[in-house]
Amino acid sequence: MIDKLHEILRLNKPLYNIIKQASCLGIDDYYIGAGCVAQTVWNYQLGLDLAYGIEDVDFVYFSDADLEVELSSDIFKIDIVNQAKVHLWYKDYFGYDISPYKSVEEAIATWPATATAVGVRLEGDDLKVCAPFGLDDLFELKVRANKAIISEEVYLRKVKKWSGKWQGLTIYPWS
């Protein structure tokens, strides 16, 4: 399934360009992921333009220091987040505290839905994938809540937005 994911991501040329740029940064502990990866697969599965509906590209890394990360895209906004420091601002944004993450992989394992808890990066010509819930939900267009840290409100807000853009998704209720 990783080979199929890599094939699909290569077809989204603007996104794959960012993935290639990131592999040249000299940063080892990072991923590009969440919506941009899931939505590329959804678009492919549903026969849509591969960039359709993608609002941003998430570049996440883990470091005690804030790193200088320069990525560019003519199409996508790029969000760069040091997952080692998310706990410092999470309460201000979401209204409740979280414990500090111990790794970027631990952070990805808390992303709101099983299908979007996916990060990728290139290691040479190979695609390294962090998918704590596997890739089945992603490829089967199934959206299930990952209740690790998100609230029902956050999940419902996300699935309302996603189901409005990707009618082929199967959305599972919070409960």
Number of C-alpha atoms within 10 A of each C-alpha: 10 13 10 11 19 18 12 19 24 15 14 19 13 17 24 18 15 19 23 17 15 22 17 12 12 8 15 13 13 22 26 26 24 24 23 26 26 24 24 24 23 24 21 19 16 15 9 14 11 23 19 15 17 18 14 16 21 20 24 22 24 24 15 9 9 12 13 9 14 10 17 14 13 6 12 17 14 17 12 17 17 17 24 20 17 17 15 13 13 14 12 10 8 12 9 13 15 14 10 14 17 11 15 20 22 14 19 23 21 17 20 24 25 25 29 27 26 27 26 22 25 19 12 10 9 11 17 15 19 21 20 17 16 15 20 13 17 26 17 15 21 18 22 21 23 21 16 12 14 16 15 16 9 12 19 15 10 13 22 11 11 17 14 10 14 18 11 15 18 15 17 11 12 13 7
